[in-house]
Amino acid sequence: IDTLKYLDERPIFDNEKRLALAWGRGGHEEESQERTRMQEEKQQELKRDLARWKELQERGRPLKEQREKEWMVQLETKKTEDEEIRQLRISRQQDFMTTEGLVRDEVVVEEYR
């Protein structure tokens, strides 16, 4: 059974092998105990994975906070630059309108002469 990989074109998984071997060693009672061990192993694996995940989060938290601070500075700089550009555009439009108005007034004055 240890080397058995397929049975009737169907794969045999490790948990099925473990249960079959346990049943072979001690019948239903041994199989039941093996199921319990398998469930406990799975729970332990999940706990280890969760602990690793939390550790990764904790190690990454300072980096995340630093990046967020940098992004906020960049955002504020962009907002300031955008406001400066907006003010410059408004100023240029006002200059253009004033210049355009002067040219228009000169044309009107010359037409009435």
RADAHU-V75757 format. One record per residue. N is the residue number from 1. RES is the residue in one letter. PHI is phi in whole degrees, 0 to 359 (999 if undefined). Layout:
# RADAHU-V75757
N_RES_PHI ; N_RES_PHI
This chain:
# RADAHU-V75757
1_I_999 ; 2_D_301 ; 3_T_266 ; 4_L_291 ; 5_K_247 ; 6_Y_226 ; 7_L_221 ; 8_D_54 ; 9_E_63 ; 10_R_247 ; 11_P_291 ; 12_I_251 ; 13_F_271 ; 14_D_301 ; 15_N_295 ; 16_E_294 ; 17_K_297 ; 18_R_301 ; 19_L_293 ; 20_A_294 ; 21_L_295 ; 22_A_296 ; 23_W_298 ; 24_G_294 ; 25_R_282 ; 26_G_210 ; 27_G_75 ; 28_H_298 ; 29_E_296 ; 30_E_295 ; 31_E_297 ; 32_S_297 ; 33_Q_296 ; 34_E_295 ; 35_R_301 ; 36_T_298 ; 37_R_299 ; 38_M_296 ; 39_Q_295 ; 40_E_296 ; 41_E_299 ; 42_K_295 ; 43_Q_298 ; 44_Q_297 ; 45_E_297 ; 46_L_296 ; 47_K_296 ; 48_R_298 ; 49_D_298 ; 50_L_296 ; 51_A_296 ; 52_R_298 ; 53_W_298 ; 54_K_296 ; 55_E_298 ; 56_L_299 ; 57_Q_298 ; 58_E_295 ; 59_R_293 ; 60_G_274 ; 61_R_302 ; 62_P_299 ; 63_L_296 ; 64_K_298 ; 65_E_297 ; 66_Q_297 ; 67_R_297 ; 68_E_297 ; 69_K_298 ; 70_E_299 ; 71_W_296 ; 72_M_295 ; 73_V_297 ; 74_Q_298 ; 75_L_296 ; 76_E_296 ; 77_T_299 ; 78_K_296 ; 79_K_299 ; 80_T_297 ; 81_E_297 ; 82_D_299 ; 83_E_294 ; 84_E_297 ; 85_I_296 ; 86_R_298 ; 87_Q_296 ; 88_L_296 ; 89_R_297 ; 90_I_300 ; 91_S_299 ; 92_R_296 ; 93_Q_297 ; 94_Q_294 ; 95_D_299 ; 96_F_297 ; 97_M_296 ; 98_T_294 ; 99_T_296 ; 100_E_298 ; 101_G_296 ; 102_L_297 ; 103_V_297 ; 104_R_297 ; 105_D_297 ; 106_E_296 ; 107_V_295 ; 108_V_296 ; 109_V_297 ; 110_E_293 ; 111_E_293 ; 112_Y_274 ; 113_R_284
